[in-house]
Amino acid sequence: MPPEAEHDRISLAFARVLRGAGLNVPVGSTITFAEALAAVGLDRRDDVYWAGRVTLLRTPEDGDLYDRAFDAFWDGRVEITAPATAAPPLTLAFDADRDESDDENDTTEIGPTMQVRYSRAEVLRHRDFAAYTHAELAEARRLMTDLRLAGALRRSRRRRPTNRERGRPDLRRTVRRSLRSGGEPIDRAFSAPSRRPRRIVLLCDVSGSMEAYSRALLRFVQAAVVGRGRVEAFALGTRLTRITRELSSRDPDAALAAAADRVLDWSGGTRLGDGLREFNDRWGVRGMARGAVVVVLSDGWDRGDPDTLGEEMARLARVAHRIVWVNPLKATPEYAPLARGMAAALPHVDDFIAGHSMAALEELAAVIAK
């Protein structure tokens, strides 16, 4: 078995043990643990212990339960009943939290100390949205504002001046220039089609199954609507709700509050097929989706008829330039698109990516721009 596959297998198995013991282990933490195992290896017990403790543990209160789970997992025991052996205390000293005066005044024996330097923004880039705290969500909002979302360029009917003679002759500018030479068209002018970004349409699933991710994804949608003019936003649940106007406020909290008042089926069921049918009938086929980049942010769980979803996705694919499906569950190593809705929609999707972290949203921005 390749080393990468062995690390993934062990990280998944240990995450299941922790969940069985009652700990909350997000998908992103499991991925980070697998990457940590690839860095430290599997030969030394202490290395594996601390790799899991710093990536999988969310609160200090869960330390005792983690120790018992790790002992049972490392020794191959099925039940987690043996008392945990106290691990040697380790103090993590962050540069931002220490100065010289603290070092001079603090004479308490605190045991081994590890000096740590870190980038908070880099940590948030790879953390799963489901594991975000309110403070981290506020920090991610600032990072989303810096994320530039621009659709691929397309040819426009408007023309622009060009110096190339291979363009179309521009008679108006040629006549205007001829006035300088007594009416002789010596200096001819040409024009060529201009290029403008394609419209972006964002359809965000706000059902109960997406609750752990919808709060972060809606902040991303709000930043996209404010950042450029040709972005349309919709909320998908048991019905379709257009929320472009509500999210156009520069105040993110006010924009999301207005959207929450507008959306009546928040954290309810999902009828993706019916929602896409309404979008196609009222907006999409009539012009909004023609030549546009359509982004569906959903986990694919649908209570409606999957055949309806497949038919509406086919209609949408005939008019849209590109369809991108963003599914946070795709980040799970063992994920497979087996849900009926996801399986029906996938044949009509051009790009299928994860949307569980800031790094995944940066990948989304790159896909939209190509």
N, C-alpha and C positions, 0 to 999 in steps of 0.2 A: 504494500500500500504506500503511495507517495506520502512524504511528510506532511504536505498541506492537507491531504484528505484525513490523515491521522489526527492532526490538530483540530480540524472541524468536527470529527467524530467525538473526540474527547470533550470539546467545549459544549457540544449539544447534550452529551450524556450527563455532564456535571450540571448543566443548567436545568435539566429535568429533575435531578436529585434535589437541587435547591428549591425548585418550585414545589416539589412534593413535600419538602420540609416547611413550606409556608412562606418562602421569600418571594418577592416580586422581582423577576429578572426579565427586563425588556430584551427585545430582539437585538437592538444595537449593542447592548452590553455583551451578549453572547458572541457577536462578531468581533468586538474589541478583544475579548478574552482569547479567541482563536488566534488573532494577530499577535497577542502577547506571548502565547505559547510558541508561536513560530520564532519569536525573538529570543526567548530564554531557554527553550528546549524542554524536554521531559525527563531529563536524567536526575535532577536534584529536586527533592521534595519541597524544600523551602522556596525555590524559585517558582514552582508551580503554585504553591500556596499563596505567595504574595501577588503573583500575576492575577489569580482569581479574586483575591481580596480587594485589590485596587480597581478592578474593572467590573466586578459583579455586585459588590456590596454598596448599598445606597445609604444606609444610616449606621452609625456606630452601635446602636442598640441591637442590631442583627449580628454583631460579631460572634457572640457565643454560639448562635445557631449555625452560623457559617462554619465555625471551627468543628463542630460535631459532624456537619454534613461532609466536610472535607476529609476528616479522619475516616468516616465510613466509606467514602468514595475511594480514597487512596489505598485503604487496607482491603477493599473488596467486600465489605460487609453489606448486607442488604438493608438491615434496619439501622436507624440512627438512634442508638440508645446509650452508647458508651460516653462517659463524661469526657469533655474536651480537655486536652492538655494546654495549659496557658502558653500562648506564644510569647516569645521575648518581646518586651515593649519596644516599639520603634516610633520615634517622633519625626514627623515630616516638617521641616522648617522651610517655609516659602520665603523667597527674597522680599516680597512685598509686605510680609508680616513681621520682619525683624529689622532692627537697626542696632547701632553700636551701644546705645544707652541700655537697651534691653539686655545685651550680652554682659554689660558690666554689673547691672543690678540683680540679675537673675543668678542665684547661687544654688538653686535647687538641683539635686541630682535627678536627671530625667532619663538616664539611660542612653542607648545609642541614638544618634541623630543623623538623619539623611537630609542633606541640603538639596532642595528641589527648585528648579526653574521651569516655568510652564507658561503657555500662551492660552488664555481663557478662550479667545476666539477660535483657536485651533481645536481645543477640546469640544467646543459646541458644534463645530463643523461636522464632526463624525458621530455625535451623540444622537440617539434615537429620540424623535420628538415626543414619543410616549413617556420618556423618562425626564422630560424637562420640568423644572420647577417654575413658579411664576417669575422669579427673578431672571432665570435663564431665558424664559420666553421673551421677556422685555429686552434682554440683550440681543437675542436672535432677531427681534424686530428691527433693530438698528442695522444688523448685518444684511437683512433682506432689503432694506432701503438702498444699500450700496450695490445690490445685485441688479445689473442692467438686463432688462428683458426686451429684446428686439426681434421681430420676425424677419425671415429671409426677405431679401429684396426682390421685387418684381417690376416688370415694365409698366409704366404708367402711360395714359393717353396724353398727358402734358409733355411738352417738348422743351428741351433746354438748348441753349446755344452751344455750338461745338466748332472747333477749328478744323475738324477733319472734312475733307471734300467728299468723303464717301457718304456723308449724311444727306438728308433731304435739303434742297435749296430753300433758304428762308427769304422769301420775296420782300417782306416788309422791311427787314433789316438791311437787305441789299439796296432797296430804293433809298432808304434813309442815308446810307453810306455814299450813294451816288451823288448826293447833293454837294459833297465836298469836292467832287471832280467834274462839276458842270453837267451833271446828269448822266455821265458815263458809268455803267456798272463795272468799274474796274475791280473793286474790292468786294468780292461776293461773300455772302454769309450762308451758313448752314446750320441745321438743327438736327437733334437726335432725340429719341424717346428718353425721358427721365426715368429714374428708378426710385421706388419708395418702399418702405417696409410693409410687409403683409399684415393684415389685421390678425389679431390673436383673440381667440374665444376660449375662455376658461370655464369649464363646467365642474363645480366642486361638489362632491358628495357630502351631505351634512347629516347622514343617517346615524343611527345609534352605533353601528359597527365601526364607523369612522370617527367616533367621538374623541379617541385618544390623539388623532392626527388633525382633525378638522380645524381646531383652534389655531394651530401653527400654519396650516395650509391657507386658511382664510387671511391670515396676516400677509402671507406671500401674495395672494391674489390682490389684496388691497394695495400693497406696494407696487404691483404691476399696473393697476388701474391708474394710480396717481403718477407713476413714473413716465408714462407715455400715453398719447391720445387714442390710439387705435386698439384699445383693449376692451372687450366686453366680458362681463362676469355674470354667471348664473349659479344658483344653488339647486342641487338635485336631491330630492328625497322622495316622498310619495307624490310630489308635484314639482313643477319647474317654476322657479322664481328668478326674475331678472333683478340683479342687485348692483348694477354698474353705477347708478346714480348714488346709491347709499354709500358705496365704497370710495367715491371720488373725493371725500373730505380729506384734508391734509392731516387732521387729527385721527390717528389710527383707532383710539378707543371710541371716539364718537362715531367713526365710520362703522366699526363692528357692532356697536350698540344699535345703530340705525338698521344695519342688515339683520340683526337678531329680531328686531321688531317687525321687519318686513317678511321674514321667513316664518311661516306658521307651522311647518312640519319639522322643526329642528329636533334632531336626535330621535327620529321616528323610524319608520320602515323605509324601504328603497324600492322604487319602481323605475329602474333605469330605462327600460324600453318605452314606457309611456312618456317619461320626461323627454327622451330624445325625439319621440314622435312629435310632441308639442313644439320642441325647438325647431325641428325641420319644417313643420307646417307654418309656424308663425314668423320665424326669423331666418333659419339656416338656408333653406332652399330658395327663399325669396331674395337672398343677396348677402346676408351677414356672413355665411360660411363659404361663399364662393371665393375660391382662391385664398382662403384664410388657413391659418394653423389652428386647429381645434385641439385643445388639451382637456382630457377627462381625468379628473383626480378622484379615483374611487378604488375601493378594494374589490369590486366586482360582485359583491353579494347582492342578489336581486331577488325580490319576492314575486316579481312579475313573470310573464311568459318569456323564456329565453329566445323563442323564435321571433317575437316582436323586437327584442333587442338586436338580434342579428339582422333583421330586415332594415331597421332604422340606421344601424351602423353602415350597412351597404349604401343606403340613400345618402348618408352624410359623406361617405368616401367618394362618391361620384362628383361631388361639388367642392369638397375641401382640397386644399393643396397638400395637407399633411395632417394625419391624426396621431396624436401622442397620448398614450394611456399611462398615467402615473399611479402605481399601486404600491403603497407602503409595505404590504406583505411580501413583495418580491425580494426584499432584503433578507428574508429568512432563508438560511441555506437549504432547508428541506422543502421550500415552497414549490408547488406545482399548480398551474392554473386549472384546477379541477372544478371550481364553482361553475354552475351552469351559465350564469351571466357572463363571467370572464371567458369561458370557453366559446360562447357564442360571439363575443365581440372581438376576440383576438385575431381572427382571420382578416379583419378589416383595419387593423392597427398597423401603422408604419413603424412606430417606435414604442417599445414597452420597457419602461424604466421604473426604478424605485423612487419613492419620494419621502423617505423616512427621516432625512437629515438635511442639514444645510449643504453638505457636499453633494447630495443627490439632487437638490434644487439647482445647484450650479451646473450639474450635468444636464438638467432639464433646459436651462437657459442656453446652453451650447447646442442642444438638439433643435430647439426652436429657431435658432439663428442660421442653421445650415440650409 
